[in-house]
Amino acid sequence: MAVSLPLSILAATLLIFINELSFRESTAVVSSIDQAQKTRSALHTLMNGVLSAETGQRGFLLTGEDRHLQPYQVAIRQITQDLAKLRTLFAAQQEHADDFALMTSHIASKLEEMEVSVRMRREGNEDGLRLVLATDSANQHREVIKTQVDKLAKATSERMEGDQAHIRQTLEWARIGMALLTIACLVAFYFYLLQTKALFDSGQREKDSLKRERDQLDMQVRERTENLAELATHLQNVREDERGHLARELHDELGALLTAAKLDVARIKSRMGNAIPEAAERLTHLTNTLNSGIALKRRIVEDLRPSSLSHLGLVASLEILAREFEERSGLSVITELETIDLDESAQLTVYRLVQESLTNIGKYAEATQAVVSLQNHDGFVGIEVRDNGKGFDLAAVGLSSHGLSGMRHRVEAAGGRLTVVSDSSIGTRISALLPKVT
């Protein structure tokens, strides 16, 4: 570590430096070569434009036909564009400023002479035209232009050759630097392999130790989870047994007391008749109160342990549960129930699931309608309770809702699967799948 890391950092730093330096040098040289190529191309085009302008001018002077003026005018425009481009290219090359200025001056003079001769030919001034053609200034201007173009083109070619030599030199130094850095990287990589092997051996030993600890923890977690699941199931069964015991006590003891009291009141009322109107009214009120108490006792007993489940079956019990909930809450409850084949424990699970779902709808959903469905499928039974309420956020209440946790545990303990879907636009849907009796 003491050698490989500093050496790797140094090699990487030098590699980045050499790469960046080579890139900048190469970019600058390539830009210079590209500019030189553009300069040569523009000079070549300029010379061709001068020759084309002369050719068009001579054709017009000899024939007087306007069709020869078109190539002449095109050449003049091209010469103007090439001069503007060359002026930009030579702006940074002060060593060629005099040569470029001389060439530009002679081009301007030649263009002016050609324009004068064309104008005289149009006006029919033959004497003036012969006088202009008799002078040798046009050839002199052309020779000077050609000489300056060749001189500038040669200087541009020499600059390109220098730039190419500079690129070759830069690449040579970069190659040497890369070779040295490659050797340094190989040395650093060798030390890195030694260090990696030592770290791998140490990590493997630690990994084996962690694996043993993880396996042990996993085994303990599975055991604890199984124990907790068994305990939860046991507590649920104990709770149902306590509910059944309490329901029987209420039905047998409290029911008997309330019924006896009601019979006593009826006996007293029949003996008194209407002798004392106020007492008769009080006895009637007491009878109504006892009837309400008997009805309350019956509802509590049914909530604790629905007797209809064992006497009438699951479908009838759910119909009664839905009807009583509809009367208490004012919600519209639609039942879609099919006859199913489940054992007593699974039927109680379905009943508690529907009971808890309807209770939650009445408390929180702010719904106007609920639907309870029980469907018979091949190998399993489907139970669904849905509403058109405001829904809730499953992520926010999933862990803290004991009602949902209890329903899920009941269903999973019976070998089934519970699904909860809730959204503000569709309400809440609680569905479960339970295996049939085999």
NORVENBEL-V281015 format. One record per pair of residues at least 12 apart in sequence whose C-alpha atoms are under 8 Angstrom apart, sorted by the first residue. I is the first residue (numbers start at 0). J is the second residue. D is the distance in whole Angstrom. If there is no record, write none. Layout:
I|J|D / I|J|D
//
This chain:
0|190|8 / 0|191|8 / 0|194|7 / 2|187|8 / 2|190|7 / 3|186|8 / 3|187|5 / 3|188|7 / 3|190|6 / 3|191|6 / 4|187|7 / 6|183|7 / 6|184|8 / 6|187|6 / 7|183|8 / 7|184|6 / 7|187|6 / 10|180|6 / 10|183|6 / 10|184|6 / 13|180|8 / 14|176|8 / 14|177|7 / 14|180|7 / 17|173|7 / 17|176|7 / 18|173|8 / 21|169|7 / 21|170|7 / 21|173|7 / 24|166|8 / 24|169|7 / 25|166|6 / 25|169|8 / 28|162|6 / 28|163|8 / 28|165|8 / 28|166|7 / 29|162|8 / 31|159|8 / 31|162|7 / 32|158|8 / 32|159|5 / 32|162|7 / 32|163|8 / 34|88|7 / 35|155|6 / 35|156|7 / 35|158|7 / 35|159|6 / 36|155|8 / 38|85|7 / 38|88|7 / 38|152|8 / 38|155|7 / 39|152|6 / 39|155|7 / 39|156|8 / 41|81|6 / 41|84|7 / 41|85|7 / 42|81|8 / 42|85|8 / 42|148|6 / 42|152|7 / 43|148|8 / 44|81|7 / 45|77|7 / 45|78|6 / 45|81|6 / 45|82|7 / 46|144|8 / 46|145|7 / 46|148|7 / 48|74|5 / 48|75|7 / 48|77|6 / 48|78|6 / 49|74|7 / 49|75|8 / 49|78|7 / 51|70|7 / 51|71|7 / 51|74|6 / 52|70|7 / 52|71|5 / 52|72|7 / 52|73|8 / 52|74|5 / 52|75|6 / 53|71|7 / 53|113|8 / 54|71|7 / 55|67|5 / 55|68|6 / 55|69|8 / 55|70|6 / 55|71|4 / 56|68|7 / 56|71|6 / 56|113|7 / 56|117|7 / 59|117|7 / 60|116|8 / 60|117|7 / 60|120|6 / 63|120|7 / 63|121|8 / 75|110|8 / 82|103|8 / 95|151|7 / 98|147|6 / 98|151|7 / 99|147|7 / 99|151|8 / 101|147|8 / 102|143|7 / 102|144|5 / 102|147|6 / 102|148|7 / 105|140|5 / 105|141|8 / 105|143|7 / 105|144|6 / 106|140|7 / 106|141|8 / 106|144|7 / 108|140|7 / 109|137|6 / 109|140|6 / 109|141|8 / 112|137|7 / 116|128|6 / 116|131|7 / 116|132|8 / 232|409|8 / 232|412|7 / 239|304|8 / 242|303|5 / 242|304|6 / 243|303|7 / 243|304|5 / 245|300|8 / 245|303|8 / 246|299|8 / 246|300|5 / 246|301|8 / 246|303|6 / 246|304|6 / 247|300|8 / 249|296|7 / 249|300|7 / 250|296|7 / 250|297|8 / 250|300|7 / 253|296|8 / 254|293|7 / 254|296|7 / 257|289|6 / 257|292|7 / 257|293|7 / 258|293|8 / 260|289|8 / 261|286|6 / 261|289|6 / 261|290|8 / 264|282|7 / 264|285|8 / 264|286|7 / 265|286|8 / 268|282|7 / 308|346|8 / 308|347|8 / 313|346|6 / 313|350|7 / 314|336|6 / 314|337|7 / 314|338|7 / 316|350|8 / 317|350|7 / 317|353|8 / 318|334|7 / 320|354|7 / 321|334|8 / 324|357|7 / 328|361|6 / 330|366|7 / 330|367|5 / 330|368|6 / 330|369|7 / 331|367|6 / 331|368|5 / 331|369|6 / 332|368|6 / 332|369|5 / 332|370|6 / 332|371|7 / 333|368|8 / 333|369|6 / 333|370|5 / 333|371|6 / 334|370|6 / 334|371|5 / 334|372|6 / 335|370|8 / 335|371|6 / 335|372|4 / 335|373|6 / 336|371|8 / 336|372|5 / 336|373|5 / 336|374|7 / 337|372|8 / 337|373|6 / 337|374|6 / 337|375|6 / 338|374|8 / 338|375|7 / 339|374|8 / 339|375|6 / 339|380|7 / 340|435|6 / 340|436|6 / 341|435|6 / 341|436|6 / 342|436|6 / 345|413|6 / 345|433|8 / 348|409|6 / 348|410|7 / 348|413|8 / 349|382|7 / 351|406|8 / 352|406|6 / 353|371|8 / 353|384|7 / 355|402|7 / 355|406|8 / 356|384|7 / 356|429|8 / 357|384|8 / 360|386|7 / 360|388|8 / 364|386|8 / 364|387|8 / 364|388|5 / 364|389|6 / 364|390|6 / 364|426|8 / 365|388|5 / 365|389|6 / 366|386|6 / 366|387|5 / 366|388|4 / 366|389|7 / 367|386|8 / 367|387|7 / 367|388|7 / 368|386|6 / 368|387|6 / 368|388|8 / 369|384|7 / 369|385|6 / 369|386|4 / 369|387|7 / 370|383|8 / 370|384|6 / 370|385|5 / 370|386|6 / 371|383|6 / 371|384|5 / 371|385|7 / 372|384|7 / 378|434|6 / 378|435|6 / 379|432|6 / 379|433|5 / 379|434|4 / 379|435|5 / 380|432|6 / 380|433|5 / 380|434|6 / 380|435|6 / 381|430|7 / 381|431|6 / 381|432|5 / 381|433|7 / 382|430|5 / 382|431|5 / 382|432|6 / 383|428|7 / 383|429|6 / 383|430|4 / 383|431|6 / 384|428|6 / 384|429|5 / 384|430|6 / 385|426|7 / 385|427|6 / 385|428|4 / 385|429|6 / 386|426|6 / 386|427|6 / 386|428|7 / 387|425|6 / 387|426|5 / 387|427|7 / 388|423|7 / 388|425|7 / 388|426|5 / 388|427|7 / 389|422|7 / 389|423|5 / 389|424|7 / 389|425|8 / 389|426|5 / 389|427|8 / 390|421|5 / 390|422|5 / 390|423|5 / 390|424|8 / 390|425|7 / 390|426|5 / 390|427|5 / 391|421|6 / 391|422|6 / 391|423|7 / 391|427|8 / 392|421|7 / 392|422|8 / 393|420|8 / 393|421|7 / 410|431|7 / 410|433|7 / 413|433|7 / 414|433|6 / 414|434|7 / 415|431|7 / 415|432|5 / 415|433|4 / 415|434|6 / 416|431|6 / 416|432|5 / 416|433|7 / 417|429|7 / 417|430|6 / 417|431|4 / 417|432|7 / 418|430|5 / 418|431|6
//
